[in-house]
């Protein structure tokens, strides 16, 4: 089969590899769609721990496909089922796993991160993922491409759940990439008024075309614009969907009393620590939250939102490619062209 493998920093190769063999408790999935994530681009540019010329890794953790082979001990799942995949597999034993938070397990594994992923024609699904519910049969009317981009949507939903959004509140999303797009959809669904800020007016215009309810701003006076937009009250919710220290620090003075800030985009270790005015937190009784990845339950919930027509994830897919074009897809994604790039098989 064809697969895209990472060999090190700036070294990805589309090449032929053997189709995986499955065991009695495993499933072989024929990939139908796999989306490029910012994490994939960072791994391509910077390399990944444990990956080298002797230990290449097939990238891709946002995907869906058709079950084409089922081990004899696999319950429920059958050949011909079309499924989406939550990519994080926990140990199943620690307290966080028992609480359903497999994505926070100290020993978690994830497709395309530290085990072979889905930029390949076939993917082996291990028994732990089968039994712990990582596979979800696609609801009627949900395409493989929509299921693939539901994975980043579920990560945004993880952060969204920590912000306790109410109808009529003012919410700002900084970063007009795929994650910012997902946050804007979720905030709007909850009844919030949504503004998006980004350095790129072009990207903001592209989001505005697809999400007409979003207010956009790319000028040099974000504080003044927020004050005008919120009629002086400040933001109730702020999402930093970009890995920029100055953005995190800039959010606190913009907040209303009791406001909630979600630091979604992680900051590189070389840019830490980030200086925050803790008096803003103290005197305005702010809630500062963080979120990473998503749980299986959150993936299932967001897949429901898509199937119910509450969220239109199809609209954020701006580029579609064949697997043979994946290297060009990575180049386009790295230059922030469009919003979401999906490989269709």
Beta strands, then each sheet from edge to edge (+ up, - down):
strand 1: 2-8
strand 2: 11-16
strand 3: 27-35
strand 4: 57-58
strand 5: 62-70
strand 6: 82-85
strand 7: 88-89
strand 8: 109-110
strand 9: 122-125
strand 10: 135-137
strand 11: 170-174
strand 12: 193-197
strand 13: 215-217
strand 14: 235-240
strand 15: 255-263
strand 16: 287-290
strand 17: 317-321
strand 18: 340-344
sheet 1: 2+ 1- 4+
sheet 2: 9+ 3- 5+ 6- 10+
sheet 3: 9+ 3- 18+ 17+
sheet 4: 7+ 8-
sheet 5: 13+ 12+ 11+ 14+ 15+ 16+
end
